[in-house]
Amino acid sequence: ILNRMFPTRWIGCGSNIAWPARSPDLTSLDYFLWGTLKTEVYREPRTTVGERCKNIRIISACATITAKILEKVLRSLIIRLRKYIDCN
């Protein structure tokens, strides 16, 4: 799913970008995406059991994330990183 929606733009197991396992470096995915997707996927109680239903919910949740939202996330991450640098 990530390869289809974000080709060459995501970091993780199976991505095209090399990233050390258990890296202490946090990404915007850590600050935003996973919490947002979890909230959307589990917003309503599950009515059916199975991976197919869960996959559909994940795809639907990804579809709600717009370019404008991602721009806001990036700006927020840059501000946060600058604060880390300022604190040394």
HUGI-V83841 format. One record per run of one state. SS is the DSSP state (H for helix, E for strand, - for the rest). FROM is the first residue (numbers start at 0). TO is the last residue. If there is no record, write none. Layout:
# HUGI-V83841
{{SS,FROM,TO} {SS,FROM,TO}}
This chain:
# HUGI-V83841
{{-,0,0} {H,1,4} {-,5,9} {E,10,10} {-,11,15} {E,16,16} {-,17,26} {H,27,40} {-,41,49} {H,50,62} {-,63,65} {H,66,86} {-,87,87}}
